[in-house]
Amino acid sequence: MILLGKRMTIALGAKGNNFILGGKSMVFNAADAYQPFTTPVFGKDVVYDAPNDKFMEQKKFVKAGLSITNLRAYVRMIEEEVADYLAKDAAFQPQSSPRSTSKWDGHFDVLRAMQEITILTAARTLQGKEVRDNLDKGYAALYADLDGGFTPIHMMFPYLPLESSRKRDRAQKLMQKFYVDIIRKRTASGELGSGKQENLEDGYDMLSTLLGQQYRDGQELKEYEIANLMIVMLMGGQHTSSGTSAWALLHLADNPDVAEALYKEQVQHFGTVHADGKVEFRSMTFEEVRALPLMDRVLRETLRIHPPFHCILRYVREDTAVSPELTSEAYVVPKGHYVMASPIISQMDPLIWDSPEKWDPSRWTDPEGVAAEAYKVYLDENGEKVDYGFGKVSKGSDSPYQPFGAGRHRCIGEQYAYMQLGTILAVMVRNFELRIDGVPEIDYHVDDDCPAQGAPYDIVPS
């Protein structure tokens, strides 16, 4: 097919995913497909604007900042940010529900709330104190302008002279300068690593990890490269987590029995029930968040129906024969074409999943079931591990379930995402019983999976 002048070959299903995402980067190249679209937002010399080996080293640097030690520190920070948001945001005043003593009969826009909560929690954990302290000032407006450059029209025409493009370019320069100023301040004061910061939280943020990192050739990361990588982490993590957490809350509101079971799981593991019936919750740990069985099933099922991206593109650098598994006829994808995979097709395939359109976390309980088997293939714990330059990972490209991508471009923030999402949902279900009159449609006008803007999806308490 031809999509806005680009010749596309689309390979669907699990075998199609494996053909494209499991292919070699010298044949199916991500940078050639995405660089014109991402560079105006992310900046120069990072991610797809860098040579592949340099990009893989950058992923290794970032991965070092997502250590278990750091993830353990983040849980408390996220709990505090969500609780503070619920206590202060006008939509939640007075903050109450059938679980509390005062009456609250209002409603809230779940997508707006999750967008704001995820950027607050990401800023507190990954971005650092200086960024978090500026979220209520000009930073949030710059983020919105930069985010405005992540739409399908910008993907097809990244340099079209639109007002949104001008705002995007201005925001990129100002945000880069914002981070560079922080770097220079820390450098001047000697705040370069954990234990040297005045605030104990600062040692866990990504700036502390990136400052002083060196490429294999001995060259240190430049200030603007660090700044641009911070922008990459902000944009990537906020988009995927806000959409996923919004969908999870919508489905929980539409399935009150699951929401109640999730609340009881919180009470069982973290709650103390007092004589008057009130429940007092203690803080969670990283290991405890990841060990909650129902929470894990809720997140897996939400990511199955609502993967962060609808489709994944690669540019074809060499004529490539299509695997006989995909076609009975000889077919060659010509050099210069684009190939497209769509994990959501295999994740919603009725030939694989029972009632795939139904949000059903219980499908993940059967250890021998389709869902569990797909997850095992995705994890591929006993299979061959490949080191693409940022540490050994499982390919997972032949699984029908790929919520965080596969191969060399598999998301390195997977553990952080599960921790962030699980912690946010835990605090929400502790405070509210939610109801909604039907789950809204997906908004396909944006580049990732989000509920439709303007749809009647305000969530009200029961």
N, C-alpha and C positions, 0 to 999 in steps of 0.2 A: 504494500500500500504506500501511498505518498501522503505524508502529513506535513502540511505547510512547506512544501518543497523538499522535504527530507524523505528519501526512499527507505522504508522500514520493512524489515523482515521480523515477524513476531513469532516467537516460539513459546507456547503455553504449556501449562501443567508442570509436574515435577521434573519430567525429562527435559522440557524446554528450559526450566530454570537451570538445570545442571549443564545443558549445552551452552548457555550464555554465561552464567555466573561462575561456572566451573572452568571456563575457557581461559586460555593464556592471555595475559594483558597485551602482549605484542600482536595478538590477533583481534581480540575484542577489547577495545581500549576505553576506559571510563573517562580519562582526562580529555580525550578528543571530543567526547560527547557533552561534557559538562563545563569545561573550562570557560567558555565565553559567558556562560550563565552565572557561574559562582564567583569568578574573579572580581567583578565589580562590587560584590557584597563582602566576600572574605578578605580581599586585598591581594597584593602581589606576593609571589614566591612562597605560597603555602598551598597545601592540598593539591588541587588539580593544576594550579599555576606553577607548580614545582616539578622537576623531573621525578619519575616514579620512585627511584631509590631514595631521594631526599624526602619525599612524602612519607614513605614507609618509616624513615628515621623519625620524622615528626610525630607519627602515630606512636612510636616507641616512647618518645619523650612524654607525650600526653598520658600514655598507659601507665607510666611510672607514677604519675600523680593520682591515679585511680587505685592506689594500693589499698589493701585490706585495712591497714592502719588508718588511712584517711577516711575510708568508707565507714569505719566504726565511729569516727568522730562526727560524721555528717548526720547520723540519725537524730541525735539530740537537737542539732541545729534546725533540722527540717521540722521536727515536732514543734519547736518553739515558734518558728516562722508561721506555720499553719495556724497554731493556736492564737497567735498575735493577730493574724489577719482576720480570723473569725470574730475576735473580740473588738476589732476596730472598724471593719468594713460596714458601711451603712446598710447594706442588704441583709446583714445578719444581726441587726439590732432590734430588740434585745436578743442576744444569742441564747436561744433555748429551743426546746423540743419536748416531746413526751418524755425524754430522758432527763429533763431538768425541771426546775420548780416553776419558773415564770412562763408566760404564754407567748408564743411567737407564731403568727399566722401569715407571715410574709412569704416571699419567694426570692429566688436568685437565679441569675443567668449563669448556668454551669460553665459554659465555654469561657466567658469573661473571667469568672472566678478562677478557673484552672489556669488560664493564661497568666493571670497576675500571681497566683500562688507559685507556679513553677518557675517564673522568672525571679521571684523573691528567694525561693529556696536554692536555685542554682547560683544566684549572686552570693548568698550567704556561705555556700559551701565551696563551689569551684572558683568563683570570681574574686572573692576576698572582701575585706572590710571596706576598703575605699569605694569599691563598686556598689556594695550594698548600701552604704551611707548616701550615695548619690542617686538611688533609684527614684526618690521622690522629687528630684530636681530635673535637670535637662537630659539626663541619661535615658530616661524612659521615652522621651520624645524622639531622641536620636534612634533608639532601638526600633520604634515604630516606623520611622522613615526608612531605615535599613531593611526592615522586614517587608516593606512595600515593594522591594526589588525582587522578592521571591514569589513571583506569580507566573502562570503559564505564558503570558504575553512576553514577559522578560526572558523566559527560557527560549522562546522562538526568536525574539528580536531584542537582545540584551542592550543594544546601544540606540534603540529608537528614542528620538528626542521627546520623551514624555516628561511631564512634571514629576511623576513618581521616580523616573530615572535620575532626574536632577537632584531630588531629595535623597535618593539612595547614595549617590556619589558624594554629596556633601556630608551626609551622616557617616560614611565610611572614613573619610578623612578626619572628621572631628573625633570619632570613637577611637581611631588609631592613635591620635594625639593624646586622648584621655589616658589610654593605657601606657603610652610612652612616658607621660609625665609621672605616672605612678611608679614605673620601673626606675626612672631617674631618681625619684625621691627615695625609694628603697635602697638603691645603690649608694646614694650619697650618705645615707644614715647607717649603712652596713646591714640592713635588714634583708639578707639574701637567702635565708634558709630557716628551717624549723628550729625554734629555740632562740632565735635572734630578734623575734618580733616583740613589740610591747604587748600586743594582744595575743593571747595564747592560740586563738583560732587562726591567726594569719599563717602559721606554719603549715597548715593543712590545705591552703588554697593552691590553685594551679600555677600562679605566678611564682610561688616559692619553689615549685618543681622546675619550671622552665628556665628561671634565671640561672645562668651558668652552665646550661646543657651544651654539649659539644657534638657536632657531627663526627662521623668516623675519620674525616680528614683533619680533625683538630680545630675546625672553625666553630666558633661559638654562635649560637642563635643571635641574630641581630635584634635590636630593640623592636623594629617594626614587624619582624617575623613573629616575635612573641605576642605583640599587640594583635596581629591578625589571627594568630592561633586562638587567642582569647575570644575574639569575635566568632570564630568558627565554632568553638564549644558553646558559646551562648546561643547562637542561632540554631545549631543542630539539636542540642538538648532541649531547648525550650519548645521548639515546634513539636517534636515527637511526644514529649511527656505531657504537654498540655492537651493534645488531642486524645491520647490514650486515657488519661485520667478523667477527662470529660465523658468519653464514651463509657468508661467503667461505671461512673456515677449514674449515668443515664440508664444503663442496663440494670443496675442495682435498684434504682427507683422504680423500674418497670417489673422487677422481680423481687418483691418485698420479702419473700421467704428466704431467698439467698442473702439479702441484706441483713435480715435478722440473724441468720446463721453466722454471718461474718461478724456481727456485733457480739454474739455469744462467744465466738472464738477469741475476741479481744478480752472479754470478761474472764474467760477461762485462763488465759495466759498472763494477763497483766492487771486484772481488776481485783479490787477488794470491796466486797459488798458490806455496807454498814447496816446497823439495825434498822435505820429508817428507810432502807431500800436503795439509798444512793450508792453509786459505784464510783470509787476513786481509782484512777488508772495510774500506774507507774510508767516510767519511760521504758522504751524498748532498746534492745541492742541490735547491731547489724545481723548477727547470727540468728537472733530470734525473729526478726522480720523475714529473713529468707527461709525460715523453717515453718512458717505458718501454712498448713496444707490448703485450706480453703482460699486464703488470700492468693496463694500461688496459682490455684486453678482459675480464679477470677481474672487475674492478669493474663494468663496464657490464653484463655478463651477470648478475652477482649482483643488481644493482639492477633488472634486468628481471624476474627471477623473484620477487624479494623487495623490492618498493618499500617505502619507509618507512611508508606508510599504506595501509590497505585501501581506504578510501573518503574522499571529500571532500564536505562539505555546504555548501549555500548556502540562505539564507532568501529566499523570493520576495516582493519588495515590490510588484510590479505584475503584473497578468494578462499572461502572456507566451505568444505563439503558438509552438508547436514547429516547428522547421524542417522543410520537406517532405523533407529528406534523411533524417530520422529516422522519419517515419511517413507512410503513404500517406493517412491520414485527418486531417482538421482536428482539432487538439487544442490546447487552451489550458491552461497550468499556472496555476491560480488563485493570486491574491494570498493570502498566509498559509500556503501550502504550503512544504515544503522540497524542494530538488532535490539529488540525489546523483549524483556521478560516481565511477567506480572505475577508475583507470588500470591496475590490475593485470589487468582484463578484456581491454583492448586489448593489453597486454604479454604475455598468454598466449593470444591468439586464434589457433586453428589455421588460420583463414582468412588470417592474416597471416604467422605464423611457422611454419617447418618444425620439427616435433617440439617445440612450445613448452614442454612440461613437462621437457625435457632441459636440464640445465645444460651449455652448450656454448660456451665463449668463442670457439671458432673461427668461429662464425657472424658475428663482427664483422670478419673478415679480408677478405672480399670487398668491394671499394670500390663495387661496383654492386649488392650484395645488399640484402635487405630490411632488415637491421639497420642497415647504413650509411645507407640512404636515410631510415629513421626518425630516425636521429640527426641527419642533415643538416636535416630538417624541424624537429626540436626546437631545434637551434642557430639555424636560420634566419638565417645570417650575412649573406646577401644580401637579406633581406627588410626590411620596414619595422620600424624600432625605435620603441618607445613609451616615453615617459618618464612613469611614474606618480607621480613625485615623489622617486625615489631614484636617478635616472640612467636612461639609455636601456637597454632590454632587449628581446630578442626575445620575442614572445608564445609561440610554440611550442605553442599550445593545440590545434593540429590534428594533432599527431604522435601515433602510437600508442605512443610511448615517452616517458614523462614522469616520470623518477625524482625530480626536484626541483620538481615542480609547474609551473605555467604562468601567464602573464599577470602581473597586479599582485601576486600572492601567490607568485610564483616565489621559491625560496629564494635569498637573497643569499649564503649560506655555501657555495655549490656548490664553488667552487675550494678553500676550506679543507677541505671534506669529502673531496674527492679526494686532497688532499695528506696529510691525517691518515690516511686509510684506507690509501693506498699506502705510507706510511712504516711504519705498524704492521705490515702484512702483510710488508713487506720484512724487517724485523727478525725476525719469526716464522719465515719460511721459511729464513732464514740459519741459524737455530739448531736447527730440528726437521724431521724427516720425520714426517708424520702419517698415521695410518690410523684409519678408523672403520667400523663395521659398519652402514652405512645412514644416510642423512640423516634427521633427525627431522621430525615434523610441525610446522606453524605453530601457535603459541598464539594463538587468536582471542579469548581472554579479556582480552587487553591491547589498548591503543589503537594500538599499532604492531606491525610485523612482527618477531616474535622466535621463536626455537625454543621448543618447549614445555618448561616447567619440569618437572623430574623425569624427563624422557625420558632413555633411555640413550645420551646423546650425548657422554660423555667421550671425548676424543681421546687415543689412545695412539701412541707413536712406533713406527715399523717396526723 
